[in-house]
């Protein structure tokens, strides 16, 4: 099976920053493709999302569950069977993705979502107990 490609679609420079951080942590480069929606029409955004995917398989990671980034990802993946869209992209999610790209896209998508959920932890015991 061809390793899964990752495309991160987000507002402003968030996608590029996430790719840079994930590559720095993992040492794996050239696998994640950042796409910003900044100043793009819906058609231009879809074309930018589609370009690195080719024939797939791919996971399109988006920042928000609604809006132009997710709409573009869903439009590109519609009818494909080789593209899965995951919203709420995070750094733990992307690092796990990089180390597990040989998994089937749907299985990998579920895995990275669980990784993101388990990585969101409230740490309330900070400071000296006096509000500092």
GUTI-992960 format. One record per atom (N, C-alpha, C): y negated, x negated, z negated; residue number from 1; residue in one letter. Coordinates in steps of 0.001 Angstrom, whole numbers, plus 500000, padded with zeros to 6 digits. Atoms other than C-alpha are relative to their C-alpha. Layout:
Y | X | Z | NUM | A
...
// end
This chain:
501189 | 499162 | 500000 | 1 | X
500000 | 500000 | 500000 | 1 | X
498754 | 499122 | 500000 | 1 | X
501284 | 500690 | 499966 | 2 | X
496465 | 498861 | 500753 | 2 | X
499284 | 500205 | 498671 | 2 | X
500743 | 499821 | 501256 | 3 | X
494460 | 498174 | 497568 | 3 | X
498834 | 500971 | 500188 | 3 | X
501054 | 498997 | 499977 | 4 | X
491944 | 500890 | 496732 | 4 | X
498628 | 499338 | 500016 | 4 | X
501386 | 500444 | 499919 | 5 | X
488320 | 500282 | 497680 | 5 | X
499167 | 500842 | 499038 | 5 | X
500913 | 499275 | 500871 | 6 | X
485541 | 501266 | 495276 | 6 | X
498603 | 500038 | 500578 | 6 | X
501384 | 499832 | 499554 | 7 | X
482179 | 502659 | 496323 | 7 | X
499252 | 500660 | 498855 | 7 | X
500812 | 499443 | 501080 | 8 | X
479525 | 503254 | 493659 | 8 | X
498737 | 500549 | 500624 | 8 | X
501162 | 499325 | 499420 | 9 | X
476857 | 505778 | 494654 | 9 | X
499151 | 500512 | 498847 | 9 | X
500833 | 499658 | 501144 | 10 | X
473936 | 506138 | 492285 | 10 | X
498521 | 499961 | 500362 | 10 | X
501450 | 499974 | 499837 | 11 | X
470201 | 506566 | 491871 | 11 | X
499402 | 498610 | 499760 | 11 | X
500764 | 501247 | 500132 | 12 | X
467757 | 503667 | 492215 | 12 | X
500931 | 498799 | 500155 | 12 | X
499188 | 501211 | 499865 | 13 | X
469418 | 500272 | 491592 | 13 | X
501201 | 499982 | 499050 | 13 | X
498889 | 499933 | 500948 | 14 | X
472110 | 501481 | 489161 | 14 | X
501307 | 499496 | 500609 | 14 | X
498733 | 500414 | 499376 | 15 | X
475004 | 500956 | 491607 | 15 | X
500078 | 498481 | 500116 | 15 | X
500009 | 501469 | 499865 | 16 | X
474009 | 497347 | 492322 | 16 | X
500146 | 499311 | 498653 | 16 | X
499908 | 500597 | 501337 | 17 | X
473575 | 496576 | 488625 | 17 | X
501412 | 500122 | 499442 | 17 | X
498628 | 499823 | 500483 | 18 | X
476996 | 498030 | 487779 | 18 | X
500969 | 499078 | 500731 | 18 | X
499132 | 500896 | 499228 | 19 | X
478680 | 496078 | 490581 | 19 | X
499817 | 498567 | 499524 | 19 | X
500276 | 501361 | 500452 | 20 | X
476986 | 492858 | 489488 | 20 | X
500654 | 499731 | 498640 | 20 | X
499426 | 500175 | 501335 | 21 | X
478073 | 493342 | 485867 | 21 | X
501528 | 499996 | 500042 | 21 | X
498539 | 499931 | 499914 | 22 | X
481661 | 494338 | 486731 | 22 | X
500576 | 498742 | 500650 | 22 | X
499549 | 501232 | 499354 | 23 | X
482033 | 491346 | 489058 | 23 | X
499871 | 498807 | 499068 | 23 | X
500215 | 501092 | 500941 | 24 | X
480619 | 489014 | 486427 | 24 | X
501079 | 499974 | 498922 | 24 | X
498990 | 499901 | 501054 | 25 | X
483060 | 490246 | 483779 | 25 | X
501394 | 499685 | 500538 | 25 | X
498634 | 500104 | 499468 | 26 | X
486157 | 490382 | 486012 | 26 | X
500254 | 498750 | 500827 | 26 | X
499826 | 501105 | 499068 | 27 | X
485536 | 487499 | 488397 | 27 | X
500479 | 500460 | 501372 | 27 | X
499535 | 499434 | 498727 | 28 | X
486640 | 489824 | 491213 | 28 | X
498783 | 500466 | 500790 | 28 | X
501196 | 499705 | 499213 | 29 | X
484060 | 490031 | 493975 | 29 | X
500359 | 500613 | 501350 | 29 | X
499851 | 499463 | 498659 | 30 | X
483624 | 491965 | 497214 | 30 | X
500871 | 501238 | 500109 | 30 | X
499124 | 498826 | 500007 | 31 | X
485742 | 494959 | 496186 | 31 | X
499201 | 501282 | 499772 | 31 | X
500873 | 498864 | 500300 | 32 | X
483035 | 497272 | 494840 | 32 | X
498792 | 499961 | 500924 | 32 | X
501105 | 499920 | 499045 | 33 | X
480374 | 498456 | 497263 | 33 | X
498920 | 500929 | 499447 | 33 | X
501072 | 499163 | 500546 | 34 | X
477046 | 499667 | 495827 | 34 | X
499233 | 500733 | 501092 | 34 | X
500820 | 499196 | 499090 | 35 | X
475110 | 502452 | 497529 | 35 | X
498951 | 500711 | 499160 | 35 | X
501094 | 499282 | 500644 | 36 | X
471705 | 503718 | 496402 | 36 | X
499604 | 501188 | 500879 | 36 | X
500446 | 498836 | 499227 | 37 | X
470543 | 507174 | 497418 | 37 | X
498495 | 499945 | 500276 | 37 | X
501452 | 500122 | 499943 | 38 | X
466929 | 505994 | 497262 | 38 | X
499460 | 500102 | 501426 | 38 | X
500682 | 499821 | 498728 | 39 | X
464958 | 507331 | 500236 | 39 | X
500892 | 500398 | 501164 | 39 | X
499082 | 499661 | 498912 | 40 | X
468011 | 508447 | 502224 | 40 | X
500142 | 501508 | 500176 | 40 | X
499679 | 498592 | 499714 | 41 | X
468618 | 511769 | 503912 | 41 | X
501476 | 500208 | 499648 | 41 | X
498574 | 499763 | 500279 | 42 | X
471952 | 513466 | 503151 | 42 | X
500927 | 499352 | 501041 | 42 | X
499173 | 500589 | 498948 | 43 | X
473337 | 512273 | 506504 | 43 | X
500041 | 498475 | 499887 | 43 | X
500045 | 501454 | 500170 | 44 | X
472183 | 508685 | 505938 | 44 | X
500832 | 499565 | 498793 | 44 | X
499239 | 500329 | 501203 | 45 | X
473690 | 508681 | 502449 | 45 | X
501502 | 500097 | 500277 | 45 | X
498577 | 499862 | 499654 | 46 | X
477043 | 509974 | 503749 | 46 | X
500473 | 498830 | 500857 | 46 | X
499630 | 501124 | 499135 | 47 | X
477077 | 507253 | 506413 | 47 | X
500151 | 498719 | 499192 | 47 | X
499922 | 501196 | 500849 | 48 | X
476420 | 504558 | 503789 | 48 | X
501225 | 500031 | 499085 | 48 | X
498810 | 499853 | 500844 | 49 | X
479204 | 505921 | 501592 | 49 | X
501258 | 499780 | 500836 | 49 | X
498829 | 500062 | 499127 | 50 | X
481647 | 506179 | 504484 | 50 | X
500280 | 498596 | 500533 | 50 | X
499852 | 501301 | 499337 | 51 | X
481040 | 502698 | 505938 | 51 | X
501021 | 499076 | 499331 | 51 | X
499032 | 500931 | 500592 | 52 | X
482981 | 500602 | 503370 | 52 | X
501395 | 500584 | 499790 | 52 | X
498712 | 499355 | 500266 | 53 | X
485811 | 503141 | 503049 | 53 | X
500981 | 499799 | 501140 | 53 | X
499088 | 500107 | 498863 | 54 | X
487227 | 502934 | 506548 | 54 | X
501062 | 501086 | 499921 | 54 | X
498885 | 499054 | 500040 | 55 | X
490668 | 504568 | 506493 | 55 | X
500498 | 500234 | 498571 | 55 | X
499607 | 499799 | 501395 | 56 | X
490931 | 504347 | 502700 | 56 | X
501189 | 499136 | 499652 | 56 | X
500388 | 499071 | 501063 | 57 | X
492268 | 504549 | 500136 | 57 | X
498741 | 499520 | 499286 | 57 | X
501241 | 500343 | 500685 | 58 | X
489078 | 504672 | 498110 | 58 | X
499715 | 500966 | 498864 | 58 | X
500586 | 499159 | 501034 | 59 | X
487476 | 505955 | 494964 | 59 | X
498498 | 499865 | 500138 | 59 | X
501458 | 499967 | 499982 | 60 | X
483836 | 506994 | 495205 | 60 | X
499561 | 500352 | 498584 | 60 | X
500521 | 499812 | 501346 | 61 | X
482204 | 506593 | 491796 | 61 | X
498540 | 500435 | 500111 | 61 | X
501393 | 499552 | 499966 | 62 | X
478973 | 508543 | 491252 | 62 | X
499435 | 500072 | 498592 | 62 | X
500641 | 500022 | 501312 | 63 | X
476451 | 508561 | 488439 | 63 | X
499954 | 501376 | 499336 | 63 | X
500133 | 498655 | 500552 | 64 | X
475997 | 512323 | 487972 | 64 | X
500979 | 500955 | 500687 | 64 | X
499016 | 499054 | 499450 | 65 | X
478408 | 515209 | 488456 | 65 | X
499404 | 500910 | 501066 | 65 | X
500656 | 499159 | 499016 | 66 | X
475854 | 517079 | 490541 | 66 | X
498893 | 499191 | 500655 | 66 | X
501087 | 500682 | 499318 | 67 | X
473312 | 515950 | 493072 | 67 | X
500460 | 499293 | 501253 | 67 | X
499770 | 500567 | 498675 | 68 | X
473082 | 513998 | 496281 | 68 | X
501121 | 498969 | 500035 | 68 | X
498966 | 501042 | 499995 | 69 | X
475381 | 511116 | 495288 | 69 | X
501395 | 500615 | 500024 | 69 | X
498692 | 499346 | 500049 | 70 | X
478315 | 513349 | 494392 | 70 | X
500225 | 500876 | 501222 | 70 | X
499855 | 499188 | 498791 | 71 | X
477648 | 515723 | 497288 | 71 | X
500428 | 499124 | 501179 | 71 | X
499641 | 500920 | 498911 | 72 | X
477841 | 512740 | 499679 | 72 | X
501440 | 499518 | 499846 | 72 | X
498629 | 500446 | 500235 | 73 | X
481039 | 511451 | 498085 | 73 | X
501012 | 501072 | 500327 | 73 | X
499088 | 498885 | 499727 | 74 | X
482680 | 514855 | 498261 | 74 | X
500075 | 500293 | 501499 | 74 | X
500015 | 499737 | 498556 | 75 | X
481602 | 515340 | 501880 | 75 | X
500823 | 498953 | 500747 | 75 | X
499248 | 501074 | 499352 | 76 | X
483052 | 511965 | 502885 | 76 | X
501490 | 500162 | 499722 | 76 | X
498597 | 499874 | 500365 | 77 | X
486289 | 512635 | 501029 | 77 | X
500674 | 501276 | 500449 | 77 | X
499451 | 498689 | 499632 | 78 | X
486738 | 516239 | 502165 | 78 | X
500996 | 499880 | 501147 | 78 | X
498974 | 500013 | 498976 | 79 | X
489965 | 516559 | 504082 | 79 | X
500656 | 498658 | 500224 | 79 | X
499494 | 501345 | 499789 | 80 | X
490681 | 512853 | 503814 | 80 | X
501363 | 499779 | 499353 | 80 | X
498776 | 500276 | 500733 | 81 | X
493405 | 512769 | 501186 | 81 | X
500070 | 498578 | 499494 | 81 | X
500001 | 501406 | 500407 | 82 | X
492656 | 509059 | 500810 | 82 | X
498786 | 499649 | 499149 | 82 | X
501222 | 500249 | 500755 | 83 | X
489333 | 509433 | 498948 | 83 | X
499957 | 500931 | 498790 | 83 | X
500148 | 499247 | 501242 | 84 | X
488901 | 510536 | 495337 | 84 | X
498597 | 499734 | 499478 | 84 | X
501335 | 500156 | 500573 | 85 | X
485490 | 511142 | 493724 | 85 | X
500114 | 500078 | 498483 | 85 | X
500052 | 500046 | 501462 | 86 | X
484917 | 510214 | 490066 | 86 | X
498536 | 499949 | 499598 | 86 | X
501392 | 499985 | 500438 | 87 | X
481638 | 511110 | 488375 | 87 | X
499859 | 499362 | 498625 | 87 | X
500265 | 500598 | 501310 | 88 | X
479995 | 509562 | 485315 | 88 | X
500387 | 498531 | 499951 | 88 | X
499586 | 501401 | 499910 | 89 | X
480552 | 505972 | 486437 | 89 | X
499486 | 499181 | 498816 | 89 | X
500372 | 500874 | 501109 | 90 | X
480529 | 503365 | 483672 | 90 | X
500602 | 498614 | 500219 | 90 | X
499516 | 501371 | 499880 | 91 | X
481103 | 499653 | 483286 | 91 | X
501474 | 499869 | 499597 | 91 | X
498575 | 500107 | 500329 | 92 | X
484459 | 499996 | 481426 | 92 | X
500893 | 500572 | 501105 | 92 | X
499272 | 499357 | 498915 | 93 | X
485633 | 502283 | 484226 | 93 | X
500159 | 499037 | 501177 | 93 | X
499974 | 500878 | 498837 | 94 | X
484746 | 499782 | 486950 | 94 | X
500818 | 498736 | 499746 | 94 | X
499206 | 501193 | 500317 | 95 | X
486262 | 496766 | 485190 | 95 | X
501490 | 500341 | 500054 | 95 | X
498596 | 499584 | 499947 | 96 | X
489542 | 498658 | 484720 | 96 | X
500440 | 500238 | 501447 | 96 | X
499712 | 499780 | 498577 | 97 | X
489418 | 499727 | 488374 | 97 | X
500324 | 498681 | 500698 | 97 | X
499823 | 501278 | 499319 | 98 | X
489095 | 496114 | 489520 | 98 | X
501360 | 499369 | 499717 | 98 | X
498722 | 500606 | 500365 | 99 | X
492248 | 495058 | 487686 | 99 | X
501212 | 500867 | 500347 | 99 | X
498886 | 499072 | 499734 | 100 | X
494345 | 498064 | 488818 | 100 | X
499925 | 500638 | 501375 | 100 | X
500235 | 499438 | 498675 | 101 | X
493473 | 498576 | 492489 | 101 | X
501252 | 500297 | 500804 | 101 | X
498762 | 499752 | 499265 | 102 | X
497115 | 498648 | 493577 | 102 | X
500622 | 501348 | 499666 | 102 | X
499506 | 498668 | 500348 | 103 | X
497650 | 502058 | 491960 | 103 | X
499582 | 501010 | 501067 | 103 | X
500397 | 498902 | 499121 | 104 | X
497538 | 505283 | 493961 | 104 | X
498613 | 500489 | 499564 | 104 | X
501374 | 499632 | 500360 | 105 | X
493897 | 506499 | 494102 | 105 | X
499882 | 501105 | 498945 | 105 | X
500117 | 498910 | 500983 | 106 | X
494449 | 509748 | 492163 | 106 | X
500448 | 499548 | 498616 | 106 | X
499508 | 500525 | 501272 | 107 | X
496473 | 508010 | 489450 | 107 | X
498982 | 499025 | 499400 | 107 | X
501006 | 500960 | 500452 | 108 | X
493895 | 505216 | 489240 | 108 | X
498738 | 500720 | 499523 | 108 | X
501184 | 499235 | 500406 | 109 | X
491052 | 507752 | 489058 | 109 | X
500192 | 500590 | 498601 | 109 | X
499732 | 499457 | 501343 | 110 | X
492686 | 509460 | 486066 | 110 | X
499974 | 498895 | 498948 | 110 | X
499962 | 501124 | 500928 | 111 | X
493270 | 506081 | 484420 | 111 | X
498590 | 499525 | 499624 | 111 | X
501330 | 500524 | 500304 | 112 | X
489661 | 504901 | 484747 | 112 | X
499157 | 501005 | 499224 | 112 | X
500718 | 498983 | 500776 | 113 | X
488316 | 508214 | 483428 | 113 | X
500430 | 499931 | 498539 | 113 | X
499522 | 500145 | 501383 | 114 | X
490523 | 507842 | 480338 | 114 | X
499450 | 498736 | 499365 | 114 | X
500565 | 501258 | 500502 | 115 | X
489326 | 504238 | 479961 | 115 | X
498540 | 500198 | 499600 | 115 | X
501407 | 499735 | 500317 | 116 | X
485711 | 505430 | 480056 | 116 | X
499878 | 500848 | 498747 | 116 | X
500041 | 499138 | 501187 | 117 | X
486400 | 508166 | 477506 | 117 | X
500320 | 499211 | 498742 | 117 | X
499607 | 500758 | 501192 | 118 | X
488134 | 505781 | 475117 | 118 | X
498982 | 498914 | 499657 | 118 | X
501023 | 501011 | 500242 | 119 | X
485281 | 503304 | 475512 | 119 | X
498708 | 500554 | 499429 | 119 | X
501197 | 499368 | 500562 | 120 | X
482676 | 505810 | 474317 | 120 | X
500279 | 500293 | 498526 | 120 | X
499715 | 499930 | 501426 | 121 | X
482676 | 505355 | 470547 | 121 | X
498679 | 500024 | 499226 | 121 | X
501172 | 499970 | 500888 | 122 | X
480105 | 506234 | 467870 | 122 | X
500234 | 498968 | 498907 | 122 | X
499936 | 500988 | 501084 | 123 | X
479481 | 503291 | 465545 | 123 | X
498814 | 500283 | 499112 | 123 | X
501070 | 499529 | 500863 | 124 | X
477477 | 504769 | 462695 | 124 | X
499715 | 499038 | 498849 | 124 | X
500157 | 500895 | 501151 | 125 | X
477890 | 501935 | 460191 | 125 | X
499227 | 498741 | 500412 | 125 | X
500848 | 501105 | 499565 | 126 | X
475013 | 499760 | 461394 | 126 | X
498901 | 499774 | 498959 | 126 | X
501104 | 500321 | 500910 | 127 | X
472317 | 498024 | 459395 | 127 | X
500480 | 499805 | 498575 | 127 | X
499689 | 500288 | 501408 | 128 | X
472168 | 497594 | 455619 | 128 | X
500171 | 501252 | 499145 | 128 | X
499836 | 498755 | 500751 | 129 | X
472587 | 501240 | 454662 | 129 | X
498709 | 500618 | 499561 | 129 | X
501323 | 499500 | 500375 | 130 | X
468855 | 501689 | 454091 | 130 | X
499195 | 500432 | 501219 | 130 | X
500692 | 499561 | 498788 | 131 | X
468069 | 502860 | 457587 | 131 | X
499531 | 498847 | 500860 | 131 | X
500420 | 501172 | 499249 | 132 | X
467476 | 499297 | 458793 | 132 | X
501115 | 499445 | 500825 | 132 | X
// end
